[in-house]
Amino acid sequence: MTLEKSGRMFLELLARDAPAAEFEEPVTVARAAGESPAALAELERSKLLALRVRAALDRSRRRETELSALYETVGDLVALRDVDAVLQAIVRRARTLLGTDTAYLALYDAERGCAYMRETNGSVSAKFQQLLMPLGAGLGGLVVQTASPYFSSSYLGDARFRHTHDIDEAVTEEGLVAILGVPLRLGGNVIGVLYAADRSERGFARDEVSLLGSLAAHAAVALDNARLLQETHTALAELNAANRLVERRSASVERAAAAYERFTGLVVRGGGVEDIAHAIGEALDGSVVVVGPDARPLSRAGATRPPDGYPGEGSVAEAMARSRAQGRAVHCGGCTVAAVAADQEPLGALVISGVKELDETGRLILERGALVTALLLLFRSSLAQAEERVRGDLLTDLLTERHGGSLAVRERARRLGTDLDKPHVVAVVAGDDIPTQRMSAAAGAYASARRGLAGRHEGRTVLLVPGDDPSAVARAVEAGLRTALTRPVTVGAAGPLSGTAVRDAHAEAVQCLGALQALGRAGSAAAMGDLGFLGLVLGRHADAYGFVRRTLGPLTDYDDRRGTSLLDTVESYFRHGQSLARTSAALHVHVNTVTQRLERVGQILGEQWNTPQHALETQLALRLRSVLSH
């Protein structure tokens, strides 16, 4: 079997989305045909590359399905007519997105003191579908008590929950083993639990828990909207005498619904956090600031700085904590703060000022805006993390030279906006006591903004960024990361390079970083050319002429312009053990003349030229100059 034919077989398998097991067939056939070890090795590499492409396509399709389902859920809420249909869609999508055997939603009835099944999808047991659960019992009881998500890989054997005969019997009849539950919060109360469950043991990843939490938040919104509409209809039917009050209530509901429809419409049309902030400000006639988890402003629609009367970061942080704990917007000085969170993970807050304390409708609009903002920030974070992983994988492949060929890696880079045919510089970064995740995030953002790559390799943070001057790139990376991290970092750089030959430049950058640390220059940035004789010794391409020019050039230029002999004086001074008397005798001049010449040398090279470190570099440059001139 030719390699070309086997390659076509792998492409055909990818085209028809064949199972992973079928990708072994070309290798098996070639091995049976007695192909050479080299051909079999090449087939193995092709098979692995095809499987990686298949896995990437699977991840892409899954992510597309998740985003599509979330957008569809938002659209259902915009066009809310039947709350049952919306809840059925949410439960169905929860099961589809998490790939579980079943999903269900239980609501708590305070009057009966128990929870009841509201919607199920994938259930086959009538007993399970009609199950009543006492408050505090089962996995759902722990979710309600703590207002936090919980999952169990093997529910019946899990001692964390208070088991009851009825619940365990229904779970057994349904055949469920692994169960994940997230709370449905309305205001400061948990009104129910959204579950996803499997009939075999499994764990649930953090992103799966966050995704189910987002769907639960939408389910709570649907129930809350239904409650508000029902209250309006009841008021119209029972309180004819209070017609004006009913009209105001109806207007408030319509105002809130219109605002929420506008927010979700912005999401569907691809709007960002700034657009939502601007829409909230218009709806409430105020000024909205979006802050991050650290209470620092991220952006504000229509302004470049917080408005007058904006509370300090400490006050906003305290209000964010209260809002997250209470599940609603809270007053803070002259502002109102609504926490932005995803499944209790703090993402930031919306801070509105310039208006009096909001009424209930205003609070509702602000809280709905915070919910939509949380969804957008989750999307932004997920996309950023996905891009960071892809860029990091590409950089790792370049550093290890496991990239499947020059054309393939160039195409991968092109899709990320990186042109490997242009000059690039490798920078290796170290920072004392800076968490790895934080360092990686800052490096990824810096490289992405410059159409470069960043990742972790051999325990270090590595960047590949465009540039033809490694010294300038090192300084720019150090300044950018120091600003982003508010902490000093040390950067060693090497290059420039073009194409895919990154490994040697990375090795030199690592050596440069080690030299900076050994010299006690932590918090600085340099390339080998900036390290003087160390760069000459350690660098990949030792440039003796460049070293001599950088070290002695100012003196030779001065001598050429003025007709002086400062360079000869320095050479004699070192040759005679830095003795002024022996130097003056050798040059046949007075000691004062030697002193004056050396003072002039200090003015040209800097006052530190005669310190031990700089003196060593100068003597080395003089010896090299002598050798190179012959």
N, C-alpha and C positions, 0 to 999 in steps of 0.2 A: 504493500500500500504506500503510495507516495505521500509526502507531507502535505502537498497541495490538496490531494483528495481527502486526507484526514481533516485538514483545516475546513474544507467545505462541509464535511460531516458535522463538525462542531457548530458551524454557522447554521446548518439546517436544524440541528437540535435546539439552538437558541431561538431560531425563527418560529418553531412550533411549540416553544415553551415546554420542552420535554422534561420529564422527571430527572433529578440529579443522578440517579442510578444509571440512566442510559448513556451518560457522558463517559462511562468506563468502557463502552463497547468498542470504539476505535482503537483504544490501547490494547484491549484483549485480542482483537482481530490481528493487529500488527504483531503482537507477541506470538500468536499462533502461526503467523506467516514467517516467523524467523527473522524479523527485522533486527538491525544492528542495535547495540546498546545506545549509541548516540541518537539514532532515530527514535528509539523508545523514550529516551530522556526528553527529547524535543516534544514528543507527543504528550508526555506527562505535563510539561510546562504549558502546552497549549490547552490541555484539559483543565488545569488549575485556573488559567486565565479565563477560559470560557465559564467555569463555575463561578468565578468572582463576578463576571459580567452578569451572569444569571441572578446571583444574590443581590447585586446592585439594582437590577431591574425589579426584583421582588420588593426590595425596600422602597423604591420609588413608587411602585404601584400601591403599596400599602399606605405610604404617606399621602398619596393623592386621594386614596379612598377616605382616609381620616379627615383631611381638609374638606373634601366634598361633603362628607356627612355632617360636619360641623356647620358648614355654610347652609346646607339644607335645613338643619335644625333652626338656625337663625331665621331662614326664610319662613319656616312653619310658624315661628312666633310672630313674625311681622304680619302674616295673614291669619292670625289666630281666630278660628271660628269654633272649633270643637276641641276642648281640652283633652277629651279621651283620645282623639286621633293623634294629638301632639305627644301625649304620654306613650301611646303605643309605638309611635315612630322613635322616640328617644330610647325606649327599652329595646326595640328591634336593632337600632344602630349600636347600642352598647354591646349587644351580643355579637354583632358583625365585626365591629372595630376591634374588640378584644379577642375575637376568635374563640369564644367560650361556647359550651353546649347549651347554656340557657342564661337568661337575664330576667330580672323581675324587680318590681318596685313595690315597697310596702309603706303604707301611711299609718300614722298613729291616731287613734281615736281616744281623746282624753275622757270622753263620757263613759266609754266602755272599759277604759283602762287597758287597752291592748292594741296591737297592730294588726292590720289586715292586708291581704294581697290586693293591690290596686291594678297592676298590670303584670302579665308574664309573657315570655316569648321563649319557645323551645321546651316548655314544660309538658310532661306526658302523664303526670299524676293528678287526678282530680282532687285527692286529699291535699296535695301540696298547694294546688291553686285556690283552695278554700280555707287555707290554714289561718288560724288566729294565734298570735304570739303575745304572751304576757309581757308587760313592760319590764325591761331589765333582763329578759331571757335571751339566750342565744347570742350569736355574733352581732346581730343587729342591736341588741340591748347594750353591748359595750360601745358600739358606734354612737348610739344616742347619748349615753352617759358621758362620753368624752368629747363628743362632737368632732371626732377624728375618724379617718378611714382605718379599717382593720381587714386583714385577710388571713385565712388559714389554709395551709396546703392539704391538711387532712382534718376536716371539721369534727367528725365523730370522736376522734381521739385527742382533740385539743382541750386541755383542762383550763384554758383561760376564760371560757364562757360558762355561764350557768345553763346546763343542759336540762331540758324537760322531755318527758316521754313523748308528748304530741309532736314537738318540733323534730326530735331525733327520728321518730317513726316516719314523718313526712319526708325528711331529708333522705332517709334510707329508701323509701318507696320511689323517690325521684331519682335515686342513684347518684346524688351529688357527693363530691369529695372535697374539691377545692372551692372556697367561697371568698369573694371580695365584696365588701360593703362600704359605701361612702355616704355621708349624711346629706340630707336635703334640708338646707337652712332657710328659714324665713324670718327676717328680722334677727332677733337674738335666740330664736328657738329652733330646735331640730324637729321637723314635722314628719320625717320618714327616712327611709334608707333605699338607695339604689344599689342592686346587687348584680354581680356577674359571677357565674359558677360553672365549674367543669365536673365531669363525671370521672375524672382521673386526677391524680396528684399533679400540681403545678404551682409555681410561684407567680407573682405579679410584679412587673417592673415599675419603677417610679413613674415613667411616662404613661403607663397604663392606668395607674392610680389617678394621675392628674387628669387624664382624658375622661375617665369615668366621673371624676369630680366636676369637670366642666359640664358634662351632660346632666349631672344632678342639679347643678345651678340653673340650667335652662328649664329643667322640670319644675323646680321651685318657682321660677318666674311664670311658667305657664299656669301653675296652680294659684299663684298670687294674683295674676291677671284675671283668672276666672273668679276668684273670690271678690276682687274689686268690682267686676262687672255684675256679679250676683248681688252684692250689696247695693249697687246703684238701682238695679231692677226692683229689689225689695223696698228700697226707700221710695221709689216712684209709686209702688203699689200701695204702701201702707201709710205714707205721710203726705197725703194730698194737701194738708193744711200748711205744710212746710215746703211748698213748691220752690221757693227761692233757694232754700238750703239744698234741696235736691239738685236744682240746676247748677248751683256752684260746685256741688260734689261731682256731678256729671262732667262739668267743664274741667275740673281738676283731673279726673280720670282720662278724659280725652286729651288733655294737655300732656299728661304723662305718657299716654299711649302714642301720641304724635311724636313726642320727643324720642321715645324708645324706637319707634319706627324709623325716625330719621337716623338714629345712631346705627341701627342694624343695616339700614340702607347704605350708609357710608361704608360699613364693613364689606357688604356684598360688592360694592363698586370699587373696592381696593383702597379705601381711605386708611389713614394712619392715626396714631395717637394724637397728633397735633390737630387733625381734622375733628376728632371727637371732642377734644378740649374746646375748640372754637365753637362747635355746635352747642355744647353745654353752656358756655358763656353767653351765647346768643339767647338760648332758651330761658336762662335765669337772669339775664341782664347783668352779668357780673364778669369778673376776670378770673380765669381758671389757670392754675399752675399745676403741672404734672411733676411729681417728685418721685425719686427712686426709693429703694428700700432704706437708704441712708438718710432720707428726708431732704436730700439736696435736689433742687429743681432740675428736671430733665429738659423741659421745654415749656413755653407758654405761648398760646396762640396770639399773634398780633403784638408781641412785646419781646424785648431782649433782656429784661430784668424783672424781678418780682415787684409788684405794685407797692405803693405806699401803704403802710399799716400791715404788711405781710409779717406774720410771726416768725421768730427765729427757728432754726433747725431743731433745737431742743424741744420747743413747744410743739412743733409739727410732729416730731417723732413720738412724743407722749400721746398726742391726739390720735395718731395712726394706731398705736397699740390699743387705745380704748375703743376705737372704731372697729378694729379687727375682733376684739373680744366681744363687743356688743352686737356685731353684725349689722351696723347701721352707721350713718353719718353722725358726727358729733361736732359740737361747737368748740371753737378754739380762738379766743380773743375776738377779733372782728371778722373771723373767717369760719367756714365750715369745712370739715375734713372727712372724706370718705375713703376708707382703706381699699386698695386694689390688691386682691389676693386670689390665689388659685389653690383651692383645697388647703387653706390655712398657710400656704407658703407666701410670705410677704413679697409683693412685687413693687409696692410704692403706694401712692395715694393721689387723689384729686383734691386740690385746695382752692376753694372759691372765695373771693373777697369782693368788696365793692357793693355788697348788698346787705340788707338787714338779715337777721336770723331767718333761715328758710322755714317756710311752712311745710306741712306734711307732703304736699305735692312736690315742692321744690326739693325736699330731701329725697323723695322717691326718684325724681329725675336724676339727681346727682348720683344716687346709689346705682341706678340702672346704667348710667354712664360709666361708673367704676367697674361694673360687671363686664361691659363691652370692652373697656380698656384692658381688663385682665386677659380677656380672650386674645386681643391683639398683641399684647406683650408676650403671651405664651407662644403665639405664632412666630413673632419676631425672634424669641429666644430659641425656639426649636429650629428655625431656619438657620440662625447663626451657628448653633451647635452642629447642625448637619454640615454646613459649609466648612466649619473649622475642622471637622473630622476628615472631610474629603481632602482639604488642603494639606492636613497633617499626613494623611496616608500617601499622597503624592510625594511630599518631601521625604518621607521615610523610604519610599521606593527609589528616589533619586540617590539618597545617601547610601543605600545598601545595593544599588544598581540592580534591583529586582523589578524592573519596570517594563519588561516585555519588548524592548526595542525603542530606538530613538523616535521613530514616527509615532508610535503609540503614545509615548509619554508626552511628546509635543502636543498631540491632539488633546490629551487629558488636561494639559496645562492651558491650552487655548480656550477650552470650555470654561475654565475658571478665570479667564481674563489675563493669564500670565503668558508672556512671550519669551520663551527660553532662548530664542536667538538673539535677544538683546543682552547687553552686559548686565550681570547680576553680581551681588556681593553676598557672601555667607557671613552671618553674624551669630555668635553664640553668647548667651546671656546667663548671668548668675546674679542672684539676689538673696542676701541673708534673710532668713526667717520670713520670706514671702511665700504664701501657700502656692503649691504647684498649680492648682486649678485657676487661681487668680492670675498668676504669671502667664499661663497658657492663654487665658482669655484676652489679656491685654496684648500679648504678642500677636495673637490671631487677628485682633481688630486692627492693629497697626499694619500688619502685612497685607491684609485684605484691602485696606484703604489705599494701598500703593500697588495693587495688582501683583503682590508677591505671595509667598507661602510661609507658613509657620507650623511648628509642631514640636514634639518631644522626641529626642533621640539620645540613647545611652545616658538617660538621666538628666539631660540638659535641654534647655529651651533653645531652639534653633530657628533662625529666620533666613529666608532667601528673598532679597528685595532688589529691585532694579537700581543700578548705579555703576559708575566706572571708577569711583574713588573710595576705596575701602575705609580710609580714615574718616572721610566726611560721612559715609553711611554709618559707621560705628558711633560717631558723635550724635547723629540724628536719631538713631535707634535709642541710645541712652537717654536723650532728652525726651523723646516721645514716651518711653515706658516710665521714666521717672515722673512725668506729669500724670500719666494715667494711674500709676500705682501709689503716687505720693510717697515713694520710697526710692532710695538710690539703688541703682543696678550697675553691674560691671559688664562691659561688652567688649569682646574680641572679634575682629573681622578679618576677612581675607577675600581676595579677588583682584580685579574683576574676572569673571568667567562667562562664557557663552555656551549654550547647549546643555548637555546632561552630565558633564564631568564635574560633579559637585563634591565627591568624596574627598579629593585632595585639598580643596579649599576649606572644607569643614575641618580636616585634621589640622591645618595651619591656624584656623580661627580658634580651635580648642587650645593649641599651644600658646597662642597669643593671650587668650584669657588666663591660662595658667601662669604665664609670665607676669601679667598684671597683678594677679593675686599674690604671687611670690614676692613681688617688689613692694607689696603693701599699698597698691594703688586701687583698692576696692572703691567702687563708685565712680570709676573713670571709664573711658572708651578709647580704643586705639586699634590700629593695624600693625603688622610687623614693622612697617617702615617708620612707625612712630617710636619704636623701642630702641633706636640707636643700634649699638653693636649686637644687642640681643636679637633684634630683628634680622641682622646680617647673619647671625649664627643659626637661628631657628627657622627662618623663612624658607619657603619652597624654592623660590627663585632669588638666591642671594645676589644682590646688586651692589658689588663693591664700589663701582664708580659712583653710583647714586649715594652711597654712604659717605664716601670721601667728599662729594660735592655738598651734601647737606651739612657736614660737620665743619669743613674748612672753606667752603665757598665764599662766605662773607669776608674772610681775611684775604683770599687771593683776589677777590674783586676790589678790595680796598687798596691792596698793593699795586694792582694794575692801574687804577685810577690816579693814585697819588705818587707812584714811583717809590714807595716805602718798602721796607723789608720786615714787616711784622711776622710773616709766616716763618722766615728764617730764624727770627728771634725766638719764637715759640718752640721751634724744633731744637735749637741749641739749648734753650732753657730746660727742656725735658731731658735732653741728652746728658746734661751735666747735673742731673739729680735735683733740678729746681733750685740750684744755687745761683744767686744773683752775682756773686763775686766770680765764680768760675765761668758763668755765661758772659759777663762783661769782658773777661780776659780772652775768651775764645773769639769774641766778635771784635775785639780791639776797640771797645767803646767804654765810656765811663759807666759806673754802676747806676748813676742817676738816669742815664739815657735808657738803660735796660728797664728800669722801673717805670719810666714814662711810657716806653713802648708797651709794656705789659698792662699798664693802666688803659691804654688805648685799645688793646685786645679785649679787655673786660667790657669796654664801652660797646664794642662791635659784637662780641659773642654773648654778652650777658655777664653779670657779676658772679654767677655760679660756675663759670668756665673752668676754674682751677680747683673745684671741689673734687674729692676722690672719684666719684662716679663719672663726672664730665671729663676729668683729666684722663681717665682710662680711655674714654671714647676718642678724645683728641689724639692721644698717643697712638691708638690703633689706626686712626685715619691717617696719621703721618707715616706710619710704617707701610700701610697699604698704598699710599700715594707714591712712596719711594719704589715699591715693588712694581706698581702698574706703569711707572714712567720708564721702566727699562724694557 
